[in-house]
Amino acid sequence: MDFKDIPVINDNIVPESDEEIRQQLKNLGQPMVLPGEDDEARKQRLITLTTDQDMMEGEEDEEEDNEEFYTPGPSELYDVRLKILKSSLIKASTRLDLEKEMNSFDYTYYLKQRRNLNLKASKFELFGSQMIKGNTRAISTVRFSPNDEFIASGSWDGSICIMNSKDLSTFSFIPNGYHSEKVTLDWDMNSNKNVFASGGNEGNLNIWEVSESQLKPSVSIKQAHDQRITKSIFHPINDYLVTSSSDKTWKLWDINNEKELMVQEGHTSEVISCSIHQDGSLLFSAGKEGRSFCWDLRSGRSVFTLRSCWRADFCNNHLVTGDANGVLQVMDLRKNDQALQDIPAHTKPISDVHFYHQRGESNDKEANGKLLISSSFDGNVNIWSVDNWIKVKSLKGHDRSMSCDINGAGDSIVSSGWDRTVKLWNI
């Protein structure tokens, strides 16, 4: 008999002698001999028993592999979660009270307001275009400051530029040195100061305060991640910051104490972006492996899982995701098992998605969250009416649009592109 002809079960050779077969059956807790059973039948019974056992063990291993696991955090993480819980409940209560107030409006009045808002948004036109002196690569991120005075941009060459939002003139330029390349940044929208965070390809995290043209980071955390920081975003409780990374994790940071509070694993590939609900309760992380998670920051658990996307943003009960196929997917957070609507928004991958989040005092409260903007590698920045998801306007000008943002007054949009330009669109 050739070696290849010897029966093998899960890399274990089945014994040939009847004595050894009987012993293995005994070890498995099975009767060594059944009435009327010959040697060949006994051998086949052992093969069947062993195969069934291997399959059961394989299923158990698979279940263990698919089970979610959580990395223990420091002792103060419990207090942080409790703080987030209390804060999010207050914010949610305030938001729901406002929604009830709006629902009491006369429907005709509400319809007129929405039409006026869409008419206003349809009047966006190009106001100015700027190539930043000193920048040599595509501009990956642009964001309005909390008071809309400044626009911060991050470049693939590692530089950061702070511009005046009125005319795109340079207020401060930070060359690469703090970051090697592929800068991501985000303002602290809940601070009365112009504070922003930045991360780069080298994995460093920096916190900046814009008070004078010569900027230096007030906080600098070296090797916050082992690989590129793909997104940095402040939590509504501005003591905390979340970063996502190519190292397959996202992290929660205590900025005041420069301390890592938790590291969340679960993705099997690069975490390409993350977004936080305005209540501070939920976080959405998008993975390159084809899965995206919605996490409850109050408990640390995954709420639901979606197919992968590139970008996402929350507003009230809505979660909108943008994918590489150019489709915007609208989710209702109260019904997380299916999408409300798929919108064929762009012809190429979506690079950024933002709801209009109103800031400052305004009598037009019902406009908050009723516009959505999306940018894409097809070069367009599209403006959408929320709820009916009608495209109000398409802003064309970039070679490939990589980022976009809308200011707190809702009358100015900024975008950046592969063509190294920053463009300002005003009503």
C-alpha positions as CSV (number, residue, x, y, z in Angstrom):
1,M,0.0,0.0,0.0
2,D,1.3,3.5,-0.9
3,F,1.4,6.2,1.8
4,K,-1.2,8.2,-0.1
5,D,-3.7,5.3,0.1
6,I,-3.7,5.3,3.9
7,P,-6.9,6.9,5.2
8,V,-6.3,10.3,6.9
9,I,-8.6,12.2,9.2
10,N,-7.6,15.8,9.9
11,D,-3.9,14.9,9.4
12,N,-4.2,11.9,11.8
13,I,-3.6,8.5,10.2
14,V,-6.4,6.0,10.9
15,P,-4.9,2.8,12.3
16,E,-5.0,-0.3,10.2
17,S,-5.0,-3.0,12.9
18,D,-8.4,-3.9,14.4
19,E,-6.9,-3.9,17.9
20,E,-5.9,-0.2,17.6
21,I,-9.2,0.7,16.0
22,R,-11.0,-0.9,19.0
23,Q,-8.8,1.1,21.4
24,Q,-9.6,4.4,19.7
25,L,-13.3,3.6,19.8
26,K,-13.0,3.0,23.5
27,N,-11.1,6.3,24.0
28,L,-14.0,8.1,22.3
29,G,-16.4,6.5,24.7
30,Q,-17.9,4.3,22.0
31,P,-18.5,0.5,22.2
32,M,-15.6,-1.4,20.8
33,V,-17.7,-4.0,19.0
34,L,-21.3,-3.8,17.7
35,P,-23.4,-7.0,17.0
36,G,-22.8,-8.3,13.5
37,E,-20.0,-5.7,12.9
38,D,-16.9,-6.9,11.0
39,D,-13.4,-5.3,10.9
40,E,-14.2,-3.0,7.9
41,A,-17.5,-1.8,9.3
42,R,-15.7,-1.0,12.6
43,K,-13.1,1.0,10.7
44,Q,-15.7,3.0,8.9
45,R,-17.5,3.7,12.1
46,L,-14.3,5.2,13.6
47,I,-13.8,7.3,10.5
48,T,-17.4,8.6,10.7
49,L,-17.2,9.4,14.4
50,T,-13.9,11.2,14.1
51,T,-15.0,13.2,11.1
52,D,-18.2,14.4,12.9
53,Q,-16.1,15.4,15.9
54,D,-13.7,17.4,13.8
55,M,-16.6,19.2,12.1
56,M,-18.1,20.1,15.5
57,E,-14.8,21.4,16.7
58,G,-14.4,23.4,13.5
59,E,-17.8,25.1,14.0
60,E,-16.9,25.9,17.6
61,D,-13.6,27.5,16.5
62,E,-15.5,29.5,13.8
63,E,-17.9,30.8,16.4
64,E,-15.1,31.8,18.6
65,D,-13.4,33.6,15.7
66,N,-16.6,35.6,14.9
67,E,-17.3,36.5,18.5
68,E,-16.7,40.2,19.3
69,F,-14.0,40.9,21.9
70,Y,-13.2,44.1,23.7
71,T,-9.8,45.3,24.9
72,P,-9.8,46.2,28.6
73,G,-9.3,50.0,29.3
74,P,-7.9,51.9,32.3
75,S,-9.9,52.2,35.5
76,E,-11.1,55.8,34.6
77,L,-12.8,54.5,31.4
78,Y,-15.9,53.7,33.5
79,D,-16.1,57.3,34.7
80,V,-15.6,58.5,31.1
81,R,-18.4,56.3,29.8
82,L,-20.7,57.6,32.6
83,K,-19.9,61.2,31.7
84,I,-20.6,60.5,28.1
85,L,-23.9,58.8,29.1
86,K,-25.1,61.8,31.1
87,S,-24.1,64.3,28.5
88,S,-25.7,62.4,25.6
89,L,-29.0,62.0,27.5
90,I,-29.1,65.8,28.1
91,K,-28.3,66.6,24.4
92,A,-30.8,64.0,23.2
93,S,-33.5,65.4,25.4
94,T,-32.9,68.9,24.1
95,R,-32.9,67.7,20.5
96,L,-36.1,65.8,20.9
97,D,-37.8,68.8,22.5
98,L,-36.8,70.9,19.5
99,E,-38.2,68.2,17.1
100,K,-41.5,68.2,19.0
101,E,-41.7,71.9,18.7
102,M,-41.0,71.7,15.0
103,N,-43.6,69.0,14.5
104,S,-46.2,71.4,16.0
105,F,-45.7,73.8,13.1
106,D,-48.3,74.2,10.5
107,Y,-47.4,71.9,7.6
108,T,-47.8,74.7,5.0
109,Y,-45.4,76.9,7.0
110,Y,-42.9,74.0,7.2
111,L,-43.2,73.3,3.5
112,K,-42.5,76.9,2.6
113,Q,-39.4,77.0,4.9
114,R,-38.0,73.9,3.2
115,R,-38.6,75.4,-0.3
116,N,-36.9,78.6,0.8
117,L,-34.0,76.7,2.2
118,N,-33.6,74.7,-1.1
119,L,-34.0,77.8,-3.2
120,K,-31.2,79.5,-1.1
121,A,-29.0,76.4,-1.5
122,S,-29.5,76.4,-5.2
123,K,-27.8,79.8,-5.4
124,F,-24.3,78.7,-4.4
125,E,-21.7,79.9,-6.9
126,L,-17.9,79.8,-7.0
127,F,-16.6,82.8,-5.0
128,G,-12.8,82.1,-5.1
129,S,-10.1,79.5,-5.8
130,Q,-6.7,79.4,-4.2
131,M,-3.5,77.4,-4.6
132,I,-1.6,77.4,-1.3
133,K,1.9,78.7,-1.6
134,G,4.3,76.1,-0.4
135,N,2.0,73.1,-0.9
136,T,3.1,70.5,-3.5
137,R,0.4,67.8,-3.4
138,A,-3.3,67.2,-3.2
139,I,-5.3,68.8,-0.4
140,S,-7.0,66.0,1.4
141,T,-9.0,67.9,4.1
142,V,-10.7,71.3,4.5
143,R,-12.7,72.3,7.6
144,F,-14.4,75.6,8.8
145,S,-13.5,76.7,12.3
146,P,-16.2,76.9,15.0
147,N,-16.8,80.6,14.5
148,D,-16.4,80.3,10.7
149,E,-13.5,82.8,10.8
150,F,-10.9,80.3,9.5
151,I,-10.6,77.4,7.2
152,A,-8.0,74.7,8.0
153,S,-6.6,72.5,5.2
154,G,-4.4,69.5,5.4
155,S,-2.3,68.3,2.5
156,W,-0.8,65.0,1.3
157,D,2.6,66.7,1.5
158,G,2.3,66.9,5.3
159,S,1.6,70.7,5.5
160,I,-1.2,72.5,7.2
161,C,-2.6,75.9,6.2
162,I,-5.0,78.2,8.1
163,M,-6.8,80.5,5.8
164,N,-9.2,83.4,6.3
165,S,-12.6,82.2,5.3
166,K,-13.6,85.5,3.7
167,D,-11.0,85.6,0.9
168,L,-8.9,82.4,1.3
169,S,-5.8,84.5,2.2
170,T,-3.2,82.6,4.2
171,F,-3.2,83.3,8.0
172,S,-0.6,80.7,8.9
173,F,1.3,78.0,7.0
174,I,2.8,75.0,8.8
175,P,5.2,73.0,6.5
176,N,5.7,69.3,6.8
177,G,7.8,68.4,9.8
178,Y,5.0,67.8,12.3
179,H,3.5,65.3,9.9
180,S,5.2,63.4,7.1
181,E,2.3,63.3,4.7
182,K,-1.5,62.7,4.3
183,V,-2.8,65.1,7.0
184,T,-6.2,64.7,8.5
185,L,-7.6,67.4,10.8
186,D,-10.8,68.5,12.7
187,W,-11.8,71.5,14.7
188,D,-13.2,71.3,18.3
189,M,-16.6,72.6,17.5
190,N,-17.6,72.8,21.2
191,S,-14.8,75.1,22.3
192,N,-14.9,78.9,22.4
193,K,-11.3,78.9,21.1
194,N,-10.1,78.0,17.7
195,V,-8.6,74.6,18.5
196,F,-8.0,71.8,16.0
197,A,-6.4,68.3,16.0
198,S,-4.2,66.9,13.2
199,G,-2.8,63.5,12.4
200,G,-0.6,62.1,9.7
201,N,1.1,59.2,8.0
202,E,3.7,58.8,10.7
203,G,1.0,58.2,13.4
204,N,1.5,61.4,15.5
205,L,-1.4,63.4,17.0
206,N,-1.1,67.2,17.5
207,I,-3.5,69.7,19.1
208,W,-3.2,73.3,17.9
209,E,-4.8,76.6,19.1
210,V,-5.0,79.4,16.5
211,S,-4.3,82.6,18.3
212,E,-1.4,84.0,16.3
213,S,0.1,83.3,12.9
214,Q,3.1,81.4,14.3
215,L,1.5,78.1,15.4
216,K,3.0,75.4,17.6
217,P,1.1,72.4,18.9
218,S,-0.1,72.7,22.5
219,V,-0.3,68.9,22.8
220,S,1.8,66.5,20.8
221,I,1.4,62.7,21.2
222,K,4.1,60.8,19.3
223,Q,3.2,57.5,17.8
224,A,-0.4,57.7,18.9
225,H,-0.9,54.9,16.4
226,D,1.6,52.5,14.9
227,Q,0.5,53.5,11.4
228,R,-1.2,56.4,9.6
229,I,-3.9,58.3,11.4
230,T,-6.8,58.4,8.9
231,K,-9.2,60.5,10.9
232,S,-9.1,62.7,14.0
233,I,-12.4,64.0,15.4
234,F,-13.3,65.7,18.7
235,H,-16.1,64.3,20.9
236,P,-18.8,66.7,21.8
237,I,-17.4,66.6,25.3
238,N,-14.3,68.4,24.2
239,D,-12.0,66.8,26.7
240,Y,-12.0,63.7,24.4
241,L,-10.8,62.9,20.9
242,V,-11.2,59.9,18.7
243,T,-8.6,58.8,16.1
244,S,-8.8,56.0,13.5
245,S,-5.9,54.4,11.9
246,S,-4.4,52.1,9.3
247,D,-3.3,49.9,12.2
248,K,-6.9,48.5,12.2
249,T,-8.0,50.3,15.4
250,W,-9.6,53.5,16.6
251,K,-8.7,55.1,19.9
252,L,-10.4,57.4,22.5
253,W,-8.0,60.0,24.0
254,D,-8.1,62.2,27.1
255,I,-6.6,65.3,25.6
256,N,-6.1,67.2,28.8
257,N,-4.0,64.4,30.3
258,E,-2.6,63.2,27.0
259,K,-3.7,59.7,27.8
260,E,-5.1,56.8,25.7
261,L,-8.4,55.8,27.3
262,M,-9.3,52.9,25.1
263,V,-8.2,51.1,21.9
264,Q,-11.0,49.4,19.9
265,E,-10.1,46.5,17.7
266,G,-12.6,44.6,15.5
267,H,-11.6,45.6,12.0
268,T,-9.4,43.3,10.0
269,S,-8.0,46.0,7.8
270,E,-7.4,49.7,7.7
271,V,-10.0,51.9,9.5
272,I,-10.4,54.6,6.9
273,S,-12.7,57.0,8.7
274,C,-14.9,57.6,11.7
275,S,-17.8,59.9,12.7
276,I,-19.4,60.8,16.0
277,H,-23.1,61.5,16.6
278,Q,-23.8,65.1,17.8
279,D,-25.2,63.7,21.1
280,G,-21.9,62.0,21.7
281,S,-23.5,58.6,22.1
282,L,-22.5,56.8,18.9
283,L,-19.4,56.4,16.8
284,F,-19.3,55.0,13.3
285,S,-16.1,53.4,12.0
286,A,-15.5,52.3,8.4
287,G,-13.1,49.5,7.6
288,K,-11.3,48.8,4.3
289,E,-12.1,45.1,4.7
290,G,-15.8,45.5,3.8
291,R,-17.3,46.1,7.2
292,S,-18.4,49.2,9.1
293,F,-19.4,49.3,12.8
294,C,-21.7,51.6,14.8
295,W,-20.4,51.6,18.4
296,D,-22.2,52.8,21.5
297,L,-19.6,54.9,23.4
298,R,-21.6,54.6,26.6
299,S,-21.3,50.9,26.8
300,G,-18.4,50.2,24.4
301,R,-20.4,47.6,22.4
302,S,-21.1,47.3,18.7
303,V,-24.7,48.3,18.0
304,F,-24.9,47.1,14.4
305,T,-22.7,46.3,11.4
306,L,-23.0,47.5,7.8
307,R,-21.2,46.9,4.5
308,S,-18.2,49.0,4.2
309,C,-18.2,52.7,3.2
310,W,-15.7,55.4,2.8
311,R,-17.2,58.3,4.7
312,A,-20.2,58.9,7.0
313,D,-22.0,61.6,9.0
314,F,-24.7,61.6,11.7
315,C,-27.6,64.0,12.1
316,N,-30.5,63.3,14.5
317,N,-31.9,59.9,13.6
318,H,-30.1,59.7,10.3
319,L,-26.7,58.2,9.4
320,V,-25.6,58.8,5.8
321,T,-22.7,56.8,4.3
322,G,-20.7,57.4,1.1
323,D,-19.1,54.5,-0.7
324,A,-16.5,53.8,-3.4
325,N,-19.3,53.1,-5.8
326,G,-20.6,56.7,-5.7
327,V,-23.7,55.7,-3.7
328,L,-25.0,57.6,-0.7
329,Q,-26.8,55.2,1.7
330,V,-29.4,56.7,4.1
331,M,-29.9,54.8,7.4
332,D,-32.5,55.4,10.1
333,L,-30.8,54.7,13.4
334,R,-34.1,53.5,14.9
335,K,-34.2,50.8,12.1
336,N,-30.7,49.6,11.7
337,D,-31.5,46.5,9.7
338,Q,-32.0,48.1,6.3
339,A,-31.3,51.3,4.4
340,L,-34.0,53.9,4.0
341,Q,-32.7,54.9,0.6
342,D,-29.7,54.3,-1.8
343,I,-28.9,57.5,-3.8
344,P,-26.8,57.2,-6.9
345,A,-25.0,60.4,-6.0
346,H,-21.8,60.4,-7.9
347,T,-20.1,58.5,-10.8
348,K,-16.9,57.9,-8.8
349,P,-15.9,57.2,-5.2
350,I,-17.3,59.6,-2.5
351,S,-14.6,61.4,-0.6
352,D,-16.5,63.3,2.0
353,V,-20.1,63.7,3.5
354,H,-21.4,66.4,5.8
355,F,-24.8,67.4,7.1
356,Y,-25.4,71.1,7.7
357,H,-24.9,71.5,11.4
358,Q,-26.1,74.9,12.5
359,R,-23.9,76.9,14.8
360,G,-24.5,80.1,16.8
361,E,-27.8,81.9,17.4
362,S,-30.4,81.6,14.6
363,N,-34.1,82.0,14.2
364,D,-34.1,79.5,11.4
365,K,-33.7,76.4,13.7
366,E,-35.7,74.1,11.4
367,A,-32.9,74.4,8.8
368,N,-30.5,72.5,11.0
369,G,-29.6,69.2,9.5
370,K,-31.9,69.7,6.5
371,L,-29.0,70.0,3.9
372,L,-26.3,67.4,3.1
373,I,-23.2,67.9,1.0
374,S,-21.1,65.3,-0.6
375,S,-17.8,65.4,-2.6
376,S,-16.4,62.9,-5.0
377,F,-13.5,62.0,-7.2
378,D,-15.8,62.8,-10.1
379,G,-14.9,66.4,-9.3
380,N,-18.4,67.5,-8.0
381,V,-19.7,68.8,-4.7
382,N,-23.4,68.0,-4.5
383,I,-26.0,69.6,-2.3
384,W,-28.9,67.5,-1.1
385,S,-32.2,68.2,0.5
386,V,-32.6,65.9,3.5
387,D,-35.8,63.7,3.9
388,N,-36.7,63.7,0.2
389,W,-33.0,63.4,-0.9
390,I,-33.4,65.6,-4.0
391,K,-30.2,67.1,-5.4
392,V,-30.5,70.8,-5.1
393,K,-27.2,71.9,-6.8
394,S,-24.0,70.4,-8.2
395,L,-20.8,72.5,-7.8
396,K,-18.3,71.7,-10.5
397,G,-14.7,72.9,-10.5
398,H,-12.2,70.4,-9.2
399,D,-10.3,67.7,-11.1
400,R,-11.0,65.3,-8.2
401,S,-12.8,66.7,-5.1
402,M,-11.3,65.2,-2.0
403,S,-13.0,67.1,0.8
404,C,-15.9,69.5,1.6
405,D,-17.5,71.4,4.5
406,I,-20.3,73.8,5.1
407,N,-20.2,76.7,7.5
408,G,-22.4,77.2,10.5
409,A,-24.5,79.9,8.8
410,G,-25.2,77.6,5.8
411,D,-24.1,80.3,3.3
412,S,-20.6,79.1,2.5
413,I,-19.1,75.8,1.3
414,V,-15.4,75.0,1.0
415,S,-13.9,72.2,-1.0
416,S,-10.5,70.9,-1.9
417,G,-9.1,68.7,-4.6
418,W,-6.5,66.6,-6.3
419,D,-5.7,69.8,-8.4
420,R,-4.2,71.3,-5.2
421,T,-6.8,74.1,-5.0
422,V,-9.1,75.2,-2.2
423,K,-12.4,76.6,-3.6
424,L,-15.0,78.7,-1.7
425,W,-18.6,78.7,-2.8
426,N,-21.0,81.4,-1.5
427,I,-24.6,82.3,-1.9
